[in-house]
Amino acid sequence: MFFDARQLPAGARVGADLCIVGAGAAGISIALQFVGRPFKVVVLEGGGFKSDPATQSLYSGEVVGLPCVRPDLSRSRFFGGSTNCWGGWCRPLDEFDMEVRSWVPDSGWPISRYELQPYYRRTHELLKLGPFEYTEKHWGPKLANDSVEFFPIKNGPLENRICQLSPPVRFGGFYGPTLKTANNIEVFLHANATEIDTDHTGRSVTAIKVASLDGRRFTVVPRFAVLCAGGIENARLLLVSNRVRQTGIGNERDVVGRYFMDHPTTLMGKVRLVDQKRHRRLYDNSLAHTRRRVNLRDLNIAAHLAPEAKFQRENFLPNSRTYLVAQYFQSLSESYKALRQIKQTLGDREKFGVPLHAAIQDIKGALPTLLREAPQLILAILDNRMNPSFVPRTFRVETIIEPVPNQNSRVTLLPSLDRLGMPTVKVDWQLTELDARNFRKVHRLVVEELRREGLISVMDEEHHIAESWPASVGGCCHHIGTTRIHENRSKGVVNSDCRVHETSNLFVAGSSVFPTAGSDNPTITIVALALRLAEHLEAVMAQREVIRAS
C-alpha cells in the first residue's frame, strides 16, 4: 500500500515491526521478502514516483578532495532510488575480493564469497539476468555462432571477465505494483527520515523522525529498523542522531563516514583492434548503453580484462577491470561536446530534477557552437548512431581499479542546514599513491599483453599516469563505504549481520557496508546482501511479538 506522507495528520505515530529507510535496490529487495509475511513493514521514501528539483536538492552538499560528481547529481531521490539511473552492469564480487590481502590495507570481509553464493543466485531473478554463469566455457559457444569471440589469452597473467547486463530493472516501476497490493507493506512517499531516536543508553532504536518538505512531520515507532539510503545518506543519518551519544549512533570510535570509496577510472592510450569484427562487441564500453553488444537473442553480456588472481597475489595488485572505448568521427570536436552537454543536461533534469532555469542556461551556452559546426556535427551523429562495422576504430583504454580503503576519505557534516533542518554533507574523496601505482601497473600490463598476443596495435601508449595524477582520474558515482562491516568495532560500524555495533535493533544495507569495493559495479552485491539481511531479520523478528498490519 502506498501513502503520501504529506496527507498524514501532523504528529502522527506509525507503529511497525520493521521500518526500512530508503526505497532503492536494497530497501525494495528487503521489502519484497516480507510481502505476505506476518509482519507490518513500513518503507520510507523521501521522494515521490518521479524526480523533482526540491526533493533532489536534499542531496546537495560540498565536494572537496578529488573531484567527483555532486551527490545531488549522482543519486535519484524518488521511488526506486538509484536504480532509476543505473546502467545495469552486474558481476558478483570475486572470491579474493572478500579475503584479507596483506597488500590491500584494511581488506577482508567477515563473511565469505561462498556464504553469499546462494543470495547472488537469487539476485538474477530480481535483476532479470540470464543464467548464473560467468565463465568463458558457458558463453563462448553461444558467441561463436555470431562470429564473436573472447580474447584468446589462455595461461597468461590476464583473464577475461564477464558482466551480465540487466535491462536495467528500474525497481520502482517494476516492483511498485507488488508492494502496492501487499496488505502488510506500507510505503510512505515524500517521507524523509531526519533523525533516529534511541533509549537513554543509545543501545536501542525507539523511533524514527520523519519530515516532508511541506512541513508535515510524523514518527515511526519500529521494533527493528534498517537504513537503505545509500553510502552518503546512511552515514549522515547516523551522524545527525546524536542526542544521546554526542558523536552519533555507531560512531563511538569515529568510523561512521570514513572509508568513503568510489571506483576510480582512467581513460588513457590509443589502440586499434587487429580483428575488430570478432572482439569489439564484447569489449567496447561505448556500445553498452545502446545494448549493441552481441546481437544475439536474450544475450546481454560484456567482457573486460583483469589480472588473474595468482598474478594479483604475486604482484601485490588489487582487482581491476579494463576495456575499450571507441572513438567516433569528430567525437572530441567542440560541436559534439556541446551536443553531449545538452543531452546530459536534459538527462540530469529528468533523473535528478535539475531546475529548468539552470537547464535553459546550459542549452543556451551550447547552441552557438552547434549552429557554427552543424555539418561536422551531422556526420558525427550519423557515425555514432549508425556505427558502421567496416570503419576501423581507434579505442581509448579505460581502466577501473579497486581502490585501497582509506580512512581519511570520508563524509562529514557541515554547519549549513537543508530545507528539512538537517546538516548538509561534505564529501572528501581521497586516493593514495598506492592507487596511482596500481593504475600504472595494471594499465601497462593490459596494453603490453594484448600487443604481445597480436590482438592490438598501439597508436599512443600514454603511460604517464604519474604526470597527470590525480587530474586524470574520474569516478563512477558508486558511493561505497562509510558504514563498513567489520567484527572489530574500531574498524567497522556494523557486524557480520549488518547490525550496528552496540545497537540491538538497527541494521544497515547497501554498499555503505562494503569494507572493500572490488572493481565491479556494486548493485548485484547490494541486492545479494539485502536478501541475506532480510532472511536474518525475519528469523530475529519471528522470535518476538508481531505488530499486526491494520
N, C-alpha and C positions, 0 to 999 in steps of 0.2 A: 504494500500500500504506500502511496505517495502523499505527502503533506507539504504545503507551503508554510514554512515556519513563520512567515510574516502575518499569517492569519491566526496564530495561536493567541490565547489570552495572555496578556503581559504577566510575567512572573509564574507562568505555568511550570509544573513539575511533572516530568515524564519518567515513569519507572521502567526498568529494563533488566533482563538477565545479562545482556551484553550490549554495550554501546561501541559501535565502530565509527571512528572519526576519519572520514575520507571515503569517497566512492570512486576510487580508481581501480587499477588492476588488483591490488592487494585487498582493498576493502570489499569490492564486489565479489571477488573469489571467495572470501571468507563468508560473506552473507549468503551466497548460493549454497554453501554446505549446510546451512541451517534452515533452508526452506523446508517447511513441513515438520520440523523437529519441535519438541515440546518446550521451546524456549522463546521468550519475547526478545527480539533483536531490534535495536534502533540504530539506523545509519544516518550520520550527519554529513551533509554535503554543502559546502559553502556557496556553490553556485546553483543555477537552475539547469534547464535542459540545453541551453546554448550559452556561448560566451557573451559577456557584456563588459564594457570598459571599467565600470565602477567596481565590480567584483574582482576582475582581473588585477586591478590596481592594488588589491590587498597583498599581492605577492611582491610588491615593489620593495627594493632595498638597495643598499650601496654595494658596489662591486669593487674590491681592491685586489692587490696582488696580481696574479696573471689575469689577462682579460678573458672573461667568459661571458656567455650570454646572460643578460639580466634575468633574475628569477621570474619576473612578470612576462618575459618573452620566451621562456623555455619550459613552462608548465601551463596546463589548461585547468582553470578553476571552474569547472562545471561538471555535471554528472557524467561519469566515465573517466574523469581525470585526464592524465596524460596519454591514455590510450586514444584520446581524440586527436593526438598529433604525432603518434609514433610511426615508425616506418615498417614494423612487422618483422624485423630480423630476430631469429631465435636460434640459440645454440646453448645447451646446458654447459655449466662450468666443467672443466676437465678435472680429473681426479686429483692431479697435483696442484690445481688452483686452491684446493682447500687444505693442503698439507702445510705443516711447518717447514719452511725453507730457510736455511741459515743465511742465505744471501738476500732474502727479502725481509727487512726488519718488520717486526710485529705481524708476521704472517701466521696462518694457522686458524682453522675453524674448530670449534668444539664438537662439530658434527661432521660426518664423512660424506663423500660423494655417494658412497654405497647406500647410506641411510636416506639420501634424497632421491635415489633412483625411482622408487615407486611413485613418488609425487611428480617427478619430471614426466613420467609416462602419462599421468593423468592430465598434465597441462596440455597435451596435444589435442584433446577434445575441446577444452576451453578456448584455446588459441586457434583452432581449426587448422592444424598442421597435418602433414602426411604421417606415414608410419614412423614409429620411434626408431629411426635408423639414421646414423650419422657416419657411415663408412663408405669408402670408395667401392668396396666389394658389392654393396647393395645398389648404389646409384649408377655405377659405371656402365653396366649393360643397358640400363634404361636410356642413358645418354647416347650410347653408341649408335642406336637406331637413327638418331638425328645428326650424326657426324659431329657430336660434341664430346670432348674428352677432358679429363683432368690432366694437369701437367705430369708427364712421366718422370717422377723424381724419386723412384724407389731407392731405399738403402742409402739415403744421404742425410744431411743434417736437417733438411726441411721435410715437411709433410703437408699434404692437402688437408684442409679442414672444411667441413660442410656446415652451412647455415640453412635452416628452413625459413621460408618467408610466409608469415601469416598474411591473410588477405589485405590489410591488417584488420583484426577484430576490434571494433570500437565497443568497449564493454558497456557503455551506457545504452546505446541504441540496440545492441544485440541482446543484452541480458536484462534491460529495464522491464520488458513485459513479464518476465518470470518473477521479478521482485514485486511488481505491481499487483499480481494476483496472489501473492503469498500472504496468508492471513496473519502469520506470526512475525512478519518483517515490516517495520515502519521506516520509510525513508523520508527524512526531512530535508527539503531543499531550501536554499538561502539560509542555511543554519551553520554559522561559523563557530567552531569551538574556540573559546578565548582564554580559558583557564581550567586547570584541573584542581579540584579541592580534595584535600585528604583529611584524615583524622588528626588529632593533635600530635601524634607520633610521626606522621608522614609515611606510615607503613601501609596505609590502605586508602584507596580512592573512595571518596564518599559522593562526589558529584562532579559533573562537567558543566561549566557555564557556557551558554550559547547565545550568540547575538546575530541579528540581521542588520543589514545596512539601513533599514528604515527606523532603527532604534529599538525594535522589539527584542526583548531578552527573556530567556527561559532557562530551565535547568533540567538536565538528565541525571537521574539517580540510578546508576547501574550496579549490578553485583560485580561485573567484570567490564573492563574497557580495553580496547586495542587501538593504538594510533596507526593510521594508514595514510598519513597526509604528505608523505614524501620526505626526502633527505633533508630539506631545509625546514619545513614546517613541523616535522616531528620534534626536531631539536628545539625549535622556537617555543612550542607548547610546553615542553619540559622546563625550559629556562624561565619562562614567564610565570610558571606556577610555583612561586617562591614565598608564599605567605607563611608556611610552616618551616620549611628549610630554605634558608636565605639564598643558597646557590641554585635552587631549583630542584625538581624531582629527579632522582637518579644521578645527581651531579655532585655528590659529596667529595668525589675525587677528581673533579674538574675534567671529566671526559666528554660530557654532553657537548655536541657541536664540533668536537675535534675529529681529526682524521677525515675531513671532507675530501672527497675524490670525484674527479671526472675522468673520462678516458682521453688522455692527451693524444693528439694526432698531428702528423706532419705530412705535407704533400711536397715531395722532392724528387728530382731526377726526371729525365725523359727517356722513354724506351719505345721500341716497336716490337710487336709480336712477330715471330718468324712464321707462325701458322695462325693468323688472326681468326680464320673461319672456325677452327677447331677449339680454340681456347678462350676467345673473347667473352662469349656469352656467360661463362661461369665466373670470370674473374673481374669483369669490368663493372665497377661500382656505379658508374653513370647510368647503367641500364636498370638499376634496382627499382627506382621509384616508378618507372613506367612498366615494370613487370615484363620486359622484353628479355627475359633471362635465357630460357632454353627452348621455348616454343613447343613444349610437349604438354599434352593434356594432363591437367591436375598435377603438374610437376613444378613446384616453385622452390628452387634451391639456388644457392650461391656458394662459391668457393673462395677461400683465401689461403694464404701460406703462413706457416709458423714453424719455428724451430721445434723439432720433436723433443719429447720430454727428456730423454737421456742427454741430448745436446744442451738443453737448458740447464740441467743439473751440473754438467761438466764445465760449462762456461759461465755459470752464475748469472743466468738471464731470467727475467720474468716472462710471463706469457705475452703473446702479441698476435696481431693479425695484419697481413699486408695484402693489398690487392691493387688493381689498376683503375685509373680514372681517365676515360677517353677525352681527348681534346677535339673540339669541333671547329668548323670554319668560323673564323672571327670570334671564337669563344672568349677571347680576352680583350676584344675591342671595347671601346667606350660605349658604343651603341648596345652591344649585347649585355654589358654590365648594367646599363640603365634599364633595359627591359627586365633583367633578373631582379633588379631592385624594386621595380613596380610590382612584379609578381610576388616578391617577398612581402612587400607592404600590404598587398591585398590579402595574402595568406595570413599575415600576422593579425590583420583586422578581423578575419573570420575566426581564427583559432584562439587569439588572445585578447580580443576586444580592444585593439589599438584605436584611440579616439579618431573620429572622422577628420577633424581639422589637421591632425598630425599626418594622416594618410594622404590627404589632399596636398599638403606641403611637399611631401616626398615625391608625389607623382608630378607636381608642377616642376620640380627641380630636374626631373629626368626627361621631360618632354622635348626641350630644345635639342638635346643630344640625339634623341630618337629621330626627330624630323631631319636633322642635318645629315645623318648617315643611314637613311632609310633603305637605299639599295643594298648596302652591305648587310644590313640587319635582316632583310628578307632572305638573302642567301644563307645567313647563319641559322635562321629559324627552319628553313627547308632542310638544311643539313642535319640539324638536331632532331627534328621530328621524323623525317623520312629515314635517316640513319642508313644510307646505302651501304650494304655489306662490302661492296667492291672497293670502297675508299680505304686506302691504307691509313690507319690512325696512329697518331702519336699519343702515348699514355704517360701520365704522371704516376709515380709510385707513391701510394699512400700507406703509411704505417701507423697503426694504433698499438700502443703498448699498455700493459698492465702497470698502473702507477704504483710506486712504492708508498705504503702507508706513512703518513707524515702528520704527527700530532699538531704541528704548527699551522697546518692547513685547516681552516675552521670557519664555523658560523657562530657569530656572536650577536648580541642585541645592541641597538643604538638608542639614544635618548628620545629620538623622534618617535611620534605615535602615528598609527594609521587611523582610518576613519572609524574603526571599532575600539580605539583606545589601546591597542596592543603595540608594544615596541616593535619597530621595524628591524630588519636584519642587516648585518654586514657580512658579505661572503668574501673570504680571503683564501683564494685557491692558490696553493703553492706546490711547486715541484722541486726536486732536488738535483744536484749534479749527478747523482746515481741514475736518475731518469734520463738525463742527457746522454750519459754514457751508454745506457741501454738502447736508446734510439739509434745512436751511431752504429753500434754493433749489429743490431737486427737489420737495419736498412742496408748496410754494406753486405751482410750475409746473403740476403734475398737476391739483391741485384747480381752479385758475383756468382751465386749458384745457378741462377737462371741463365746467365750468359755462358757459364761453363757447360751447361747442358745443351746449349744451342737453341734455347727457347725464346730468347730476346736478343735484340741488338740495342746497344746503349748509345743514345744520342747525346745525353748530358747526365753525368753521374751525380753531380751536385751533392757530394758527401759532406759538405761543410756545415753540418748542423751546429757545431760549436760556435761558429762565427755568427750565426743568426739566433742562437738560443737566448732567451725563450721566445723571441718575437715570432719565430716560425711555427710556434705551437698553437693549436686550436683545441677546443673541447668538443664533446659530443652531446652536451646537455643531459648527461647522466649524473644525477645527484646521488652520490654513494657515500656511505659512512655517516658519521655524526652521532649515531646511537649503536655503536658496533657490538656484536655478540662476542662475549668472552667470559669464561668462568672466573677469571681474576677481576675483581671489582675495580682494581686500579687501572685496568686496561680496557674495560668494556662497560657498557651501560645495561645490557640485557644478558641473561644467562642462556644456556643452550635451548631452553624452551621459549626463548624470546620474551621472557618476563623481566621487567625492570628490577634490578637488584634492590633488595630491601623494600620492595613494594609488592604486596601479596597478590593484587588483582589487576595490575596494569601491565599490558603487553605492547610490543611494537612489531609492526610488519612493514615490509618493503625493503628497498635497497639501502636504507639508512642503517640496517643491522649488519650489512656486509663488512667483515673485517679486512678483506682484500677484495679487489674488484674483478679479478680475471681480466680478460681482454675482450670479452663478448658482450653484446647488449644485455642489459640486466632483466628485461621483462619476464622471460621464461623462468628465471630463478626466483624473481619476486613472487610469481604465481605458485611455484613449487613450495616455497617456504610458507606462503599463505595457506595452502592446503594442509601442510603439516601442522601449522599452528591451529587451524580450525579443528582438526582432529583432536589435538591436545585440549583445546578449550572445551569441546563437547564432553570429553571424558571428565575434566575437572568440574564443570558446571553440573553434570549429572549427579554429582555427589551431594549437592545442596538443594535447598528449596527452590522451586521454579516459580517465576512470575508469569502467570498466565496472560496471554495476549488478550486484550479486550476486544 
